[in-house]
């Protein structure tokens, strides 16, 4: 799989920093300020004191709620705050990563499903998130599965050594990075595994990488090229661009790849964001494509589709897919064929999914 973190970067780990300890430095002129200057400085200091006060309130309320076990009503009474204010402070603690909530224990049924999937498809890791009792569709199971994905990624980031991580995009990955708590890791680089697309969405590769950079303080590289271009000749032209070559070189050195699985059909990533016309979708279906594995269409048996739309897509190099540690995340029983084809490809090392999708996969032929 290439060099290890220690071999590539040495054995000295970077110190860990708390992500929300902020020092604000004011630069004040040595000359005596005018009356307007005094008013401005006074307003600035008042503003900064309010920020500090609010951050202290967030930590205070988070401690009382999550550690001391007080209800929001009890906190409001004790601190003289409105219930709405307490609710906002509790939510801010989650959003800012001050509070990190993961459920470490899962049902024995989920563990059994994980074991069966690992054995059937030769996986080295598997996480099955329990169903919530709602719909088994992608929309119904995505929040829980994405939480499991965030838990997995956070665990891989706990080691402070430098890393290069190939990151996929799409709706599930967007939710994963949204749920990921902040963790200071300036020596981690996140590399987009596919080309970009025009739609302004959290699922866009650029946005996924940008959020990870904000939450970790790490570096990021995005493909400065579309996911799907007009002709195979256009694809070759983009692949010769220096920035694209740089990203692909980084991906070849990645410690692991973490991405979603797209399906081909109604409600898919391609149709939702207008990446393919109906005629192009029909062409992919005619070639037997049932899934998109990091920018590579694959058929029912997990084989790469060679021509047509596939020759116009800027996805992860197949050699990297085969040689790197690759973990994928997938939710929704409507995507069972896509998930099975990805598992059949032999490219996966890890799989994160929902309880209902795991059961459906095991109910079907391997």
Buried (B, 14 or more C-beta within 10 A) or exposed (E): EBEEBEEBBEEEBBEEEEBEEEEEEEEEEEEEEEEEEEEEBEEEEEEEEEEEEEBEBBBBBBBBBBEEEBEBEBBBEEBEBEEEBBBBBBEBBBEBBBBBEEEEEBEEBBEEBBEBBBEEBEBEBBBBBBBEEEEBBBEBBBBBBBBBBBBBBBEBBEEBBBBBBBBBBBBBBBBBBBBBBBBBBBBBBBBBBBBBBEEEBBBBBBBBBBBBBEBBBBBBBBBBBBBBBEEBEBBEEBEEEEEBEBBBEBBBBBBBBBBBBBBBBEBBBBBBBEBBEEEBBEBBEEBBBBBBBBBBBBBBEBBBBEEBBBBBBBBBBBEBBEBBBBBBBBBBBBBBBBBBBBBBBEBBBBBBBBBBBBBBBEEEEE
